[in-house]
Amino acid sequence: MKFPKEVNRYCPYCHKHKKHTVSLYKKGKERMLNHGRRRVERKKKGYGSFPKEIFHKNAKLNKKSLPIFECTDCGKKHYGKSYRVKKFELQQV
């Protein structure tokens, strides 16, 4: 799917239609001391096998792409509608 790098859309912070720059959401680096990671490490500690079963039936082929819109006027960011596509590319219009 081709998506423009700049879009004119409503900014919920300015309460006006303004030009927005578009970027894609990327997952941040996981912290090693968060609760879920500590729980998995504690379960893995005692014995050799993996504590949770590994899911082998993958139903979904594509990840969801989530565009982030940044207002050029106020600089605030907000999410748009996520799309399940194989390829999500931003292009200059």
N, C-alpha and C positions, 0 to 999 in steps of 0.2 A: 504494500500500500504506500502510495506517495502522499506526503503531507507537507504543506508549506512551512517554511521556517518562521515566517511572520504572519500573524492572523489578527484581524480586527475583531475583537469580541468584548463582551461586557466584563468589566472589572467589579467584583463585589465589594471591593474596598473603596474605590473612587466613586462608585455608583454611576459610572459613565461607560460608554463604549470607547475603548482605547486600543492602540496597537500592542500586541503581545508577541514576545519571542517564545518559540517552542523548543523544548528539549525533552529527552526521554528519561523516565525514572530509572535509576540504577540502585540496586540493593547496596547498602553500606557494608563495611567490614564488621563481621560479628565479633562481639566482645567475648573473651574467653571466660569471664567471671559472671556472665548472666545466668539466670536461674535454670533455664533449659539446658544449657551446656554443662553446668555443674551436675544436674540430675543424670544426664547421659554418661558423664565421666564416672559418677559414683556407681551406676549400674554396670558399666563395663569393667570396673576395677576387680571384681571378685573372681571372674571365670573367663574362659577363652572366647565364647561365642558372643555375637552381637546381641544386645538386649532387646532391640525392636526388630520385628520381622521386616525384611526388605521387600517392598512392593514391586512386583514384576509385571502386573497387568497395567500398562500405561495406556489410559483411555484417550488422553488429550495429546494431540500432535503439536500444537502451537502454544507458546507462552503468551500471556496477555501483555500488550505493549501499552504503557500508561504515559500519555503526554503531560508535561508540566508546562503551564503557561505563566510567563513572567511579564507583568505589566511594565511597560517602558516608562510610564509616568510616575508611579509610586514604588515600583520595585518589588511588590508583593507577588508571591507565587501561589498558584492554585492548580489543582488537578483537573483534567478533562475526562472525557469518557474513554474507558479502556477498550482496546480492540484486540481480538484474537486473530492474528495474521501471522503468516510465515515470515514476511519481511516488512518492516516498517521503516521507511527511509524519509528523512527530512530533506527537502529540496528548496533551492532558492527560486522564487517566482519572479 
